[in-house]
Amino acid sequence: MNRIGSAVLRYDRLPSTNDVARELAQTYAPEGVAVVAREQIAGRGRQGRAWASPAGQGLNCSIILRPRVSPADATFITLARAIAVVETLADDFQVLADIKWPNDVHVGGRKLCGILVETAIESGALQFAIMGIGVNIAQREFPDDLKAIATSLFIESGKKIAPEEFLMPLLVRLEVWYRRALAQPAEIIAKWEASSSYARDCAVQVVSAEGVIEGTTRGLAPSGALTLELTNGERREIVAGDVRLRKG
């Protein structure tokens, strides 16, 4: 296996780094290749949401992975990515962050980083995964419709940091936690729970295609799913959905 970031392809402007990385993966580019864009004009997040990426303001990066795991076990890779981001923020930039299941990174209740993992599956086997990471780095302010829900590394640290300065230590940690996700998934579960205030005893709503479910979080299942205890005492494992804090 090649090291994550063994090759970094840099672009000034792209519609989507995930799309370019997918095209490269389909033409047998090796694991570890990273695609980075200074500006991304058609970035996307989870559940098809747009991800704003003004020129030079954020880190827009997608990485080709070729893990030899089942499609279901790719969940651990997703969880590991968020751990790597939180660790980089704390250890290298002294910013304490939180993880909202499964992989949104927040500071003070506002989103600083989004992670999107897209997989290619053929005949039930995982062919490759594209891990997209978007980090708000240099924004000094956000539009009115985002002020209450978004933040940046500059806003939280007061330091002028270039996206490339965040990328290099992040690649090192992504490598470490990716290998652990493949070898020791139970360690990923424990670390994720320790890194997230949402993991346990948190009253939430989960919005999914099946509707809205309310309950209290009870940690992650061994599969990486979020365990939710409903008001009637039933426990349910959530594998997809948008988690929101429950008011009242």
N, C-alpha and C positions, 0 to 999 in steps of 0.2 A: 504494500500500500504506500502510495506517495503521501508525503506530508502535506497537510492543508496549507495552502499558500505557497507551494513549491513553484508555482508559476502564477503571476498576477498580471492580468491583461487590463490595462487602464484605458478608459475612453473619456473623452471630454463630455459627450452628450449621447444618451441612449433613450429609447422608449422604455425599456425594461432590462435590467441586468439579468433577471431570471430567464427571460426569453432568450437572450444571447447564450447564457450558460446551458440552457436546454438544447439549443441548436448544436453547440459544441459537444455536449454529451451524446447526442444522437449520432454524431460523426466520430465517436469513440475517443474523445478527449479523455485523458486520464483523470483519476481521482485527485482531488486537491487543487485543481485549477480554479482560480478565483477571478471573477469579472467585476471590475470596479468602475463606476461612472461618477464623474464630477457633478453631472446633472442628469436626472431621470425624469422624463416627461410623461410617462404612462406607467408609473410604478403602481403596484397593488399590494394590499395587505390581505389579512384573513377575511374570508367570506366576501371576497370580491370588492372590498373597499379600496378607494384610491389612497395612495401614499404620496404626499407632497414632498418633492425633493428639489428645492431651488438650487441653482448652481453654487457650488462651494460651501453650502450650508450644512450638508449632512454626509454621512457615510452611506453609500449605496453599494452593496456588495452581494454577490451570489457565488456560491461555491459548489462545485461538482463533487458528489460523494457516490461511492460504489460499495456500500456495505454489504457484506454477505450475511444478511439477516432476512427474516420473513417480513412481509409488508407490515404486519401488526407490530413487530418489534422496532419499526422505524420511529415509533412514538418516543422511545428513549433518546433518540438522536435529537428530536425536537426539544425535549426537556433539557438536554445537555447544553443546547445552544444558549438558552436563556441563562443558565448557570454561568456559562463563560462570560456573557455580557455583564452580569451583575458583579462577578469577581473582578473583571477588568475595571469597571467603574469604581469599585471600592479600593482596590489595591493600587491602581495607577493614577486615579484622579480624585480619590477621597470623596466620592459621592456614593451615599448609601441608597440602594434601590430595592425595589420590591418586585415580585413576579406575580402577575395575574394569570391564572390558568388559561391556556397551557404555556404561553410564551411571550406575553406582553410585558415589557419592563417599564415600571412606573417609578417616579420619584414624587413624593408628596401627593399621591393620587392622580398625577398627570403623566401621560405617556411620553416616554423618552425614546423607546426603541420598540420596533415591531419585527417579528420573525415569521417568515412564510416558508414552509417546507413543502415542495411539490415533488411527487414521486412518479416514476414510470414503471408500470407493472405489466408483465407479459406472461400469460399462462400461469398466473398465480404467483410469479416470482418477481422480486424487486430487481429491476434492471439498473436504476440509478435514482438518486435523489438530488434535487437542487435546493440548496439552503440559501434563502434570501434574507439579508439583514439590513434594516434601515435604522440608522441612529441619527437623531437630531443633535447636531454638534454645535454649530456656530450661531444659530438663530438668537437674536436679541429680543424678539417679540414675535407674536403670532397674530394672524387675522382674528377679528372679533369672535368668529364662530369656533375658533380653536383655542383661545386663550385659557379657557377653564379646563381643557382636557389635554393640552400638549405642553411639553417643556423641552429644554435643550441642555446640553452639557454646559454651555456658556452660562445660561440662566442659573443653573444649580451650583456651578463652581466659581463663576466670575472670572474664569481664565479663558484666554484666547487660545483655542486648540484647533489645529488643522485636522480634517478628517483622516489624513494619512497618519497622524500621530496616534490616533485611536486604533487604526487598522492594525498596526504592527504588533502591539501587545495582545490585541484581540485574537489574531491568528494563532499565536502561541497557545492561548488558553482554549481556543476552539479545538486545536489538535489534542490537547490533554483530555478534555472532557468528551470528545468524540470517541477516543480509544477506550475511555472508561465506560461509555455507554454500550460499546460492543462487548466488552469483557465483563463488566460488573454492573448490570442494570439496577440491581438492588441499591448500590451506592448512589446512583443517579436519583432514585426515588427519595432516599434519605436526605441528600443534599438539597434537592428541590424543595422538599417540605421545610427544611431549615431556612431556606432563602425566601419563603413566601408567607406573608401574613394571611393570605387567603386559604392556606392549606387546611387549617383546622379551626373549628368553632367560629366560623364566619358565616353570618346569615346572608345568603345570596339568592339571586334569581338567575336561572340559566335559560337563555332564549335560544331555541333551536328550531329546526324545521318542523318538529313535532309539537311546538308550542312553548309555553313558559312553565318551568318547574321551579318551585321554591323549596328551600331547605337550608340545612346547616352543613358546612363542609366537615368531612371526617378524614382528611388526608387523601393520599393517592392509593389506588389499588395496585397490586403487583404488576398489572399490565400498564400502569401509567395513567389510567382513567381517573377522573376526579370522583371521589366517593361523596355522595350527598345523602344526608339523613332527612327524610321528609317529616312533616308534622305528625304523621301517624306512626312514626317509628321505623317505617320501611327504609331500607338503604338501597340506593340506586347508583350504578356506575355510569358516569357521563363521559362519553367518548368524543362528543362534538357539541359546540354551542358557544354562545357569548355569555360570559359570567359577569354579573353586575352585583354590586353591593345592594342588599335589600334595605329599603328605607322603612323606618317605623318599627 
